[in-house]
Amino acid sequence: MPSRQNTMGEYVRIVGINGYHAGFSPTPALGNASTFIRRRDFLLVELVTDAGISGWGEVFSSPFAAAAFIKAKLAGLVLGQSPRDFGRLWRSMLGTLGYDRRGAAMMAVSAVDMALHDAAARAEGISVAALLGGALRSRMLAYASGPFIAEQGGPYAHYGEQVEGLLRRGFRAIKPRAGVSPRADGAMARALRQQVGDDVALMVDINQGYTVGSAIESAKRMEEAALLWIEEPLQPEDIPGYQAVARAAPCAIAGGEALASLASYRDFLQAGTFSVLQPDLTVCGGFSGLARVAALAEAYDLPVMPHVFGTVVNFHAALQMAALLPARRGGGPLPYPFMEYDVTPNPLLTLLGTPELAADGTIGLPEGPGIGIALDGAALAPWLTEHWHLAL
């Protein structure tokens, strides 16, 4: 098929795919209710066009398996094509999934779809938000994703000091990890509420670490802290368990980052499990997939906020997506959607500088084309473990 033209009259088509496996070892390890994260590995996907324009996508959960799927199945579909045909190409990529609609194959589709949108918008000289119809907002509240559970000493002993530092940085919403025990969770949440006062939003993330009974007990012990939400208290596909927790918990239950197919979101929403939905661009099909999840959530009048815990690519892609989502009041300092901000030491997030907050705790939508960053693969060299290239 002929490729589309950009605003300069040049035909733009994809002529190469670069895969960058990059990672680092957090020090200290990042603890949550399920594990201690000792290594963070990512796949960054760069689609290169014959006009010298690149688009970027990301996989954070299964980077090595996703890379194999891109090489074997997706590269042949996108090489030689126009990135502006992202809708047709997304459908073609979905056709390669077979039985696996929720795993690494969908993550591979997600990364390529993200990169297609980035390249298409860059070819037009506009942002992804503009490409997809226009941003509804230029700023949104950022919430700190952290602190994390400590491996040495008391698991929550350092939270007060770290939260104080987050407040100094301007955060007005903070989401620490929880799940040590219901009693410890309650004491931690009450202490943080006393520390931050009534004007700062508090949420907690249990990272799939509890059984139903423990999740309900923890939620009740944290009630005094007036949490906006409790995130992922159970394993991601436990619909009956989430129903039970949602009925018993005194605050909203959030989740969805581990779901991929539209059908899986439908099943959870029909069951009345979540009050806040958190799809991840790198898991649920990129911009194309998340837009469909958001439309489904709108039918249930649920707020949607992208889950973000990766590199500079997903962070800025999520900013573009969040700018397109309708506002919902959730009880915090500003309406949803909020923007998740990984506040742990992450050199792949701060690769182009540390994203800064305004005095009101908001972060702005980048003004540049595409997802708003100018990334060069050479900048990944200090964290690179493998690089591969596919050409037309």
Number of C-alpha atoms within 10 A of each C-alpha: 6 10 16 18 15 17 10 9 8 13 16 25 26 25 19 19 25 18 23 25 21 21 21 17 14 16 11 15 16 20 19 25 19 13 12 16 14 13 12 15 21 22 27 27 28 28 27 25 24 14 14 11 17 27 29 29 29 32 31 23 20 18 22 16 16 23 24 14 19 25 16 10 16 21 19 14 14 26 20 20 21 23 32 23 15 22 14 10 21 22 12 15 24 15 9 17 17 8 7 11 19 19 20 24 26 27 31 33 33 30 31 35 29 31 30 32 30 31 33 29 26 23 28 18 17 18 26 30 24 18 19 16 9 13 20 14 15 16 20 22 25 25 26 25 22 23 26 25 24 18 14 8 8 10 17 21 13 14 21 16 10 16 21 14 12 19 16 10 15 18 24 24 26 25 25 23 25 31 24 18 15 21 15 16 22 21 15 21 24 17 14 18 19 10 13 18 11 13 11 16 23 25 24 26 23 22 22 18 21 21 13 19 13 18 27 21 18 25 27 18 20 26 15 14 23 17 22 21 24 30 25 24 29 21 16 17 14 12 19 14 18 26 17 16 25 20 14 14 19 20 19 20 23 26 28 25 21 20 21 26 20 18 13 16 21 13 13 21 19 11 13 16 24 27 21 24 24 24 27 27 31 35 31 31 31 31 29 20 24 25 19 15 24 25 14 16 19 14 9 13 14 20 24 28 26 27 24 25 20 21 24 24 24 28 24 20 29 25 27 26 22 26 24 22 21 18 18 14 11 17 12 18 16 19 15 21 24 25 25 22 23 20 18 17 11 19 18 21 22 12 14 13 10 12 13 13 17 14 11 14 20 21 21 17 21 16 12 15 22 32 32 22 17 12 16 10 14 9 12 18 13 12 16 18 14 11 14 12 12 16 13 12
